[in-house]
Amino acid sequence: QVQLVESGGGLVQPGGSLRLSCAASTIVFSLYNTGWYRQAAGKQRELVAAITSGGSTNYANSVKGRFTISRDNAKNTVYLQMNSLKPEDTAVYYCNLGRGSFSAWGQGTQVTVSS
């Protein structure tokens, strides 16, 4: 069973930065596509950024130019560097790992952007 453990969330002022990490327990991490999703209070979960097993990336329009997704296959870890944070980025952020019909989720980490 694959387990995903997220870290790096917290409270930050507008304009600040955070780096989220998601460590996976699988030893074949390099074969999986990964992504970060977020869910704000009262809203549906939405894709923030994704990176395929081959390294191709995709971003939501709302975070393009501010967020960067990356992965370190040697550490079984995917990262989300978030810069120029805005109050509307406040949400619970979830890591996802997927391949074919398989999909696994982390427990989520809270990101709050507020002065």
MDTraj code that builds the backbone (N, CA, C; nanometers):
import mdtraj as md
import numpy as np

residues = "GLN VAL GLN LEU VAL GLU SER GLY GLY GLY LEU VAL GLN PRO GLY GLY SER LEU ARG LEU SER CYS ALA ALA SER THR ILE VAL PHE SER LEU TYR ASN THR GLY TRP TYR ARG GLN ALA ALA GLY LYS GLN ARG GLU LEU VAL ALA ALA ILE THR SER GLY GLY SER THR ASN TYR ALA ASN SER VAL LYS GLY ARG PHE THR ILE SER ARG ASP ASN ALA LYS ASN THR VAL TYR LEU GLN MET ASN SER LEU LYS PRO GLU ASP THR ALA VAL TYR TYR CYS ASN LEU GLY ARG GLY SER PHE SER ALA TRP GLY GLN GLY THR GLN VAL THR VAL SER SER".split()
xyz = np.array([
    [0.0846, -0.1187, 0.0000],
    [0.0000, 0.0000, 0.0000],
    [0.0885, 0.1241, 0.0000],
    [0.0629, 0.2159, -0.0926],
    [0.1420, 0.3372, -0.1032],
    [0.0941, 0.4372, 0.0001],
    [0.1888, 0.4980, 0.0713],
    [0.1556, 0.6043, 0.1660],
    [0.2248, 0.7320, 0.1232],
    [0.1525, 0.8424, 0.1339],
    [0.2054, 0.9735, 0.0996],
    [0.2008, 1.0619, 0.2237],
    [0.3122, 1.1257, 0.2553],
    [0.3200, 1.2114, 0.3729],
    [0.3607, 1.3510, 0.3290],
    [0.2694, 1.4458, 0.3499],
    [0.2936, 1.5846, 0.3097],
    [0.3485, 1.6657, 0.4266],
    [0.4242, 1.7675, 0.3951],
    [0.4760, 1.8578, 0.4965],
    [0.5035, 1.9940, 0.4326],
    [0.5218, 2.0956, 0.5182],
    [0.5604, 2.2266, 0.4680],
    [0.4521, 2.3329, 0.4701],
    [0.3297, 2.2952, 0.5048],
    [0.2236, 2.3937, 0.5111],
    [0.2399, 2.4856, 0.6312],
    [0.1554, 2.5885, 0.6369],
    [0.1609, 2.6797, 0.7487],
    [0.0952, 2.8120, 0.7178],
    [0.1223, 2.9092, 0.8042],
    [0.0685, 3.0441, 0.7902],
    [0.1764, 3.1351, 0.7320],
    [0.1412, 3.2078, 0.6277],
    [0.2371, 3.2990, 0.5635],
    [0.1650, 3.4264, 0.5233],
    [0.2380, 3.5357, 0.5222],
    [0.1803, 3.6624, 0.4804],
    [0.1697, 3.6710, 0.3288],
    [0.0769, 3.7513, 0.2804],
    [0.0682, 3.7715, 0.1343],
    [0.2031, 3.8158, 0.0777],
    [0.2377, 3.7572, -0.0361],
    [0.3668, 3.7843, -0.0972],
    [0.4773, 3.6905, -0.0519],
    [0.4505, 3.6113, 0.0479],
    [0.5499, 3.5192, 0.1006],
    [0.5599, 3.3908, 0.0215],
    [0.6444, 3.2998, 0.0709],
    [0.6711, 3.1729, 0.0019],
    [0.6605, 3.0560, 0.0984],
    [0.6247, 2.9425, 0.0436],
    [0.6262, 2.8152, 0.1155],
    [0.6702, 2.7075, 0.0191],
    [0.7276, 2.6008, 0.0735],
    [0.7640, 2.4855, -0.0065],
    [0.6993, 2.3627, 0.0552],
    [0.6104, 2.2994, -0.0210],
    [0.5470, 2.1768, 0.0226],
    [0.6269, 2.0573, -0.0264],
    [0.6305, 1.9519, 0.0556],
    [0.6957, 1.8270, 0.0191],
    [0.5975, 1.7121, 0.0369],
    [0.6130, 1.6115, -0.0448],
    [0.5308, 1.4912, -0.0351],
    [0.6213, 1.3708, -0.0579],
    [0.6390, 1.2925, 0.0461],
    [0.7246, 1.1746, 0.0389],
    [0.6392, 1.0504, 0.0241],
    [0.6753, 0.9654, -0.0716],
    [0.5992, 0.8439, -0.1005],
    [0.6745, 0.7210, -0.0530],
    [0.5984, 0.6185, -0.0147],
    [0.6597, 0.4971, 0.0386],
    [0.6958, 0.3968, -0.0683],
    [0.6489, 0.4194, -0.1927],
    [0.6731, 0.3217, -0.2981],
    [0.8170, 0.3280, -0.3479],
    [0.8722, 0.2129, -0.3839],
    [1.0092, 0.2091, -0.4336],
    [1.0162, 0.2289, -0.5838],
    [0.8988, 0.2361, -0.6513],
    [0.8969, 0.2589, -0.7960],
    [0.8365, 0.3953, -0.8260],
    [0.8691, 0.4920, -0.7399],
    [0.8134, 0.6265, -0.7480],
    [0.8323, 0.6870, -0.8864],
    [0.9436, 0.6586, -0.9507],
    [0.9757, 0.7209, -1.0796],
    [0.8763, 0.6850, -1.1895],
    [0.7985, 0.5785, -1.1721],
    [0.7038, 0.5350, -1.2737],
    [0.5682, 0.6050, -1.2632],
    [0.5482, 0.6791, -1.1557],
    [0.4187, 0.7391, -1.1280],
    [0.4132, 0.8854, -1.1696],
    [0.2941, 0.9249, -1.2153],
    [0.2654, 1.0673, -1.2311],
    [0.2286, 1.1226, -1.0932],
    [0.2635, 1.2464, -1.0670],
    [0.2330, 1.3075, -0.9372],
    [0.1731, 1.4457, -0.9560],
    [0.1038, 1.4908, -0.8524],
    [0.0428, 1.6223, -0.8627],
    [0.0041, 1.6763, -0.7272],
    [-0.0207, 1.8059, -0.7265],
    [-0.0714, 1.8746, -0.6087],
    [-0.2098, 1.9312, -0.6410],
    [-0.3029, 1.9068, -0.5502],
    [-0.4378, 1.9589, -0.5593],
    [-0.4639, 2.0444, -0.4358],
    [-0.5668, 2.1256, -0.4395],
    [-0.6048, 2.2036, -0.3218],
    [-0.7566, 2.2136, -0.3123],
    [-0.8004, 2.2288, -0.1894],
    [-0.9434, 2.2434, -0.1649],
    [-0.9633, 2.3535, -0.0622],
    [-1.0224, 2.4621, -0.1066],
    [-1.0557, 2.5710, -0.0176],
    [-1.1907, 2.5434, 0.0473],
    [-1.2152, 2.6071, 0.1590],
    [-1.3404, 2.5864, 0.2319],
    [-1.4602, 2.6169, 0.1418],
    [-1.5520, 2.5212, 0.1341],
    [-1.6726, 2.5396, 0.0567],
    [-1.6563, 2.5234, -0.0929],
    [-1.5376, 2.4829, -0.1378],
    [-1.5119, 2.4682, -0.2809],
    [-1.4680, 2.3256, -0.3134],
    [-1.4732, 2.2925, -0.4428],
    [-1.4300, 2.1615, -0.4882],
    [-1.2775, 2.1553, -0.4951],
    [-1.2264, 2.0354, -0.4835],
    [-1.0820, 2.0139, -0.4982],
    [-1.0432, 2.0438, -0.6429],
    [-0.9311, 2.1126, -0.6597],
    [-0.8862, 2.1490, -0.7923],
    [-0.7382, 2.1175, -0.8095],
    [-0.7002, 2.0893, -0.9347],
    [-0.5602, 2.0645, -0.9660],
    [-0.4826, 2.1952, -0.9595],
    [-0.3681, 2.1916, -0.8912],
    [-0.2785, 2.3061, -0.8849],
    [-0.1637, 2.2889, -0.9839],
    [-0.0980, 2.1730, -0.9757],
    [0.0164, 2.1466, -1.0624],
    [0.0386, 1.9970, -1.0695],
    [0.0913, 1.9521, -1.1824],
    [0.1186, 1.8099, -1.2007],
    [0.2507, 1.7922, -1.2726],
    [0.3154, 1.6790, -1.2461],
    [0.4385, 1.6443, -1.3155],
    [0.4338, 1.4958, -1.3465],
    [0.4562, 1.4627, -1.4720],
    [0.4478, 1.3234, -1.5143],
    [0.5746, 1.2471, -1.4783],
    [0.5698, 1.1169, -1.4978],
    [0.6885, 1.0348, -1.4742],
    [0.8029, 1.0763, -1.5661],
    [0.7703, 1.1349, -1.6807],
    [0.8725, 1.1803, -1.7740],
    [0.9199, 1.3217, -1.7500],
    [0.8578, 1.3910, -1.6535],
    [0.9022, 1.5249, -1.6172],
    [0.8236, 1.6393, -1.6786],
    [0.7203, 1.6092, -1.7560],
    [0.6381, 1.7157, -1.8121],
    [0.5507, 1.7762, -1.7033],
    [0.5336, 1.9075, -1.7078],
    [0.4580, 1.9766, -1.6034],
    [0.3341, 2.0459, -1.6588],
    [0.2377, 2.0674, -1.5703],
    [0.1133, 2.1341, -1.6053],
    [0.0682, 2.2141, -1.4829],
    [0.0206, 2.3372, -1.5066],
    [-0.0195, 2.4243, -1.3965],
    [-0.1583, 2.4826, -1.4187],
    [-0.2280, 2.5061, -1.3099],
    [-0.3521, 2.5827, -1.3162],
    [-0.3170, 2.7256, -1.3553],
    [-0.4041, 2.7891, -1.4307],
    [-0.3770, 2.9259, -1.4754],
    [-0.3541, 3.0198, -1.3577],
    [-0.4219, 2.9945, -1.2483],
    [-0.4152, 3.0843, -1.1332],
    [-0.2795, 3.0829, -1.0635],
    [-0.1968, 2.9820, -1.0895],
    [-0.0675, 2.9725, -1.0204],
    [0.0516, 2.9800, -1.1163],
    [0.0246, 2.9869, -1.2454],
    [0.1347, 2.9934, -1.3423],
    [0.2241, 3.1138, -1.3143],
    [0.3554, 3.0893, -1.3159],
    [0.4513, 3.1954, -1.2901],
    [0.4802, 3.2170, -1.1432],
    [0.4001, 3.1557, -1.0546],
    [0.4209, 3.1716, -0.9103],
    [0.4613, 3.0399, -0.8435],
    [0.4050, 2.9293, -0.8904],
    [0.4307, 2.7973, -0.8308],
    [0.5172, 2.7147, -0.9245],
    [0.6004, 2.6290, -0.8651],
    [0.6823, 2.5366, -0.9426],
    [0.6756, 2.3985, -0.8808],
    [0.6399, 2.2999, -0.9623],
    [0.6375, 2.1613, -0.9164],
    [0.7663, 2.0931, -0.9638],
    [0.8207, 2.0076, -0.8787],
    [0.9412, 1.9331, -0.9148],
    [0.9394, 1.8002, -0.8414],
    [1.0257, 1.7095, -0.8827],
    [1.0303, 1.5793, -0.8183],
    [1.1750, 1.5333, -0.8082],
    [1.2022, 1.4556, -0.7041],
    [1.3326, 1.3939, -0.6845],
    [1.3069, 1.2449, -0.6714],
    [1.3256, 1.1717, -0.7796],
    [1.2942, 1.0288, -0.7794],
    [1.3841, 0.9503, -0.6833],
    [1.5040, 0.9986, -0.6605],
    [1.5945, 0.9294, -0.5679],
    [1.5441, 0.9371, -0.4244],
    [1.4654, 1.0412, -0.3948],
    [1.4112, 1.0593, -0.2602],
    [1.2625, 1.0268, -0.2524],
    [1.2048, 0.9778, -0.3655],
    [1.0604, 0.9458, -0.3673],
    [0.9767, 1.0651, -0.3225],
    [1.0134, 1.1839, -0.3659],
    [0.9508, 1.3050, -0.3153],
    [0.9136, 1.3998, -0.4294],
    [0.7972, 1.4615, -0.4145],
    [0.7536, 1.5664, -0.5063],
    [0.7377, 1.6944, -0.4252],
    [0.7751, 1.8059, -0.4866],
    [0.7743, 1.9350, -0.4187],
    [0.6820, 2.0330, -0.4901],
    [0.6348, 2.1306, -0.4139],
    [0.5632, 2.2428, -0.4721],
    [0.6191, 2.3701, -0.4086],
    [0.6948, 2.4451, -0.4867],
    [0.7475, 2.5738, -0.4421],
    [0.6434, 2.6796, -0.4746],
    [0.5983, 2.7495, -0.3722],
    [0.4924, 2.8490, -0.3890],
    [0.5467, 2.9860, -0.3529],
    [0.5512, 3.0740, -0.4506],
    [0.5993, 3.2098, -0.4304],
    [0.4865, 3.3103, -0.4548],
    [0.5077, 3.4328, -0.4086],
    [0.4087, 3.5404, -0.4284],
    [0.2690, 3.4944, -0.3882],
    [0.2602, 3.4347, -0.2720],
    [0.1335, 3.3779, -0.2271],
    [0.0283, 3.4854, -0.2053],
    [-0.0952, 3.4482, -0.2356],
    [-0.2095, 3.5379, -0.2240],
    [-0.3112, 3.4790, -0.1264],
    [-0.3959, 3.5607, -0.0675],
    [-0.4993, 3.5066, 0.0229],
    [-0.5851, 3.3998, -0.0441],
    [-0.6083, 3.4135, -0.1729],
    [-0.6897, 3.3145, -0.2440],
    [-0.6192, 3.1806, -0.2632],
    [-0.4921, 3.1713, -0.2263],
    [-0.4217, 3.0435, -0.2280],
    [-0.4482, 2.9636, -0.1004],
    [-0.5168, 3.0217, -0.0050],
    [-0.5486, 2.9526, 0.1196],
    [-0.6345, 2.8300, 0.0917],
    [-0.5887, 2.7146, 0.1390],
    [-0.6578, 2.5879, 0.1139],
    [-0.5827, 2.4758, 0.1834],
    [-0.6450, 2.3587, 0.1827],
    [-0.5729, 2.2370, 0.2182],
    [-0.5136, 2.1818, 0.0889],
    [-0.3858, 2.1559, 0.0906],
    [-0.3151, 2.1068, -0.0268],
    [-0.2903, 1.9569, -0.0127],
    [-0.3243, 1.8833, -0.1190],
    [-0.3122, 1.7380, -0.1202],
    [-0.2157, 1.6935, -0.2286],
    [-0.1366, 1.5939, -0.1942],
    [-0.0480, 1.5307, -0.2906],
    [-0.1189, 1.4094, -0.3500],
    [-0.0977, 1.3852, -0.4790],
    [-0.1554, 1.2689, -0.5472],
    [-0.0480, 1.1954, -0.6234],
    [-0.0598, 1.0626, -0.6231],
    [0.0303, 0.9750, -0.6980],
    [-0.0567, 0.8828, -0.7805],
    [-0.0288, 0.8717, -0.9105],
    [-0.1156, 0.7901, -0.9930],
    [-0.0450, 0.7235, -1.1076],
    [-0.1025, 0.6073, -1.1488],
    [-0.0529, 0.5354, -1.2663],
    [-0.1630, 0.4425, -1.3119],
    [-0.2092, 0.4583, -1.4355],
    [-0.3216, 0.3781, -1.4848],
    [-0.4444, 0.4054, -1.4002],
    [-0.5049, 0.2997, -1.3489],
    [-0.6251, 0.3129, -1.2675],
    [-0.5925, 0.3353, -1.1201],
    [-0.4647, 0.3333, -1.0861],
    [-0.4255, 0.3499, -0.9465],
    [-0.4114, 0.4970, -0.9114],
    [-0.4593, 0.5339, -0.7928],
    [-0.4465, 0.6712, -0.7439],
    [-0.4387, 0.6691, -0.5922],
    [-0.3448, 0.7444, -0.5371],
    [-0.3295, 0.7539, -0.3923],
    [-0.3208, 0.9005, -0.3524],
    [-0.3720, 0.9305, -0.2328],
    [-0.3752, 1.0676, -0.1830],
    [-0.3051, 1.0779, -0.0486],
    [-0.2456, 1.1925, -0.0254],
    [-0.1928, 1.2225, 0.1060],
    [-0.3037, 1.2741, 0.1960],
    [-0.2675, 1.3035, 0.3208],
    [-0.3658, 1.3455, 0.4198],
    [-0.3974, 1.4937, 0.4114],
    [-0.3160, 1.5679, 0.3387],
    [-0.3395, 1.7109, 0.3230],
    [-0.2594, 1.7945, 0.4199],
    [-0.2221, 1.9137, 0.3759],
    [-0.1521, 2.0084, 0.4622],
    [-0.2130, 2.1468, 0.4411],
    [-0.2390, 2.2150, 0.5503],
    [-0.3076, 2.3444, 0.5440],
    [-0.2090, 2.4554, 0.5075],
    [-0.2493, 2.5367, 0.4110],
    [-0.1758, 2.6577, 0.3752],
    [-0.2700, 2.7758, 0.3957],
    [-0.2282, 2.8695, 0.4791],
    [-0.3086, 2.9874, 0.5063],
    [-0.2271, 3.1117, 0.4736],
    [-0.2818, 3.1941, 0.3864],
    [-0.2144, 3.3179, 0.3463],
    [-0.2956, 3.4346, 0.4026],
    [-0.2375, 3.5014, 0.5008],
    [-0.3109, 3.6068, 0.5693],
    [-0.2148, 3.7015, 0.6382],
    [-0.2543, 3.8274, 0.6475],
    [-0.1728, 3.9250, 0.7184],
    [-0.2205, 3.9377, 0.8627],
])
top = md.Topology()
chain = top.add_chain()
for i, resn in enumerate(residues, 1):
    res = top.add_residue(resn, chain, resSeq=i)
    for name in ("N", "CA", "C"):
        top.add_atom(name, md.element.get_by_symbol(name[0]), res)
traj = md.Trajectory(xyz[None], top)
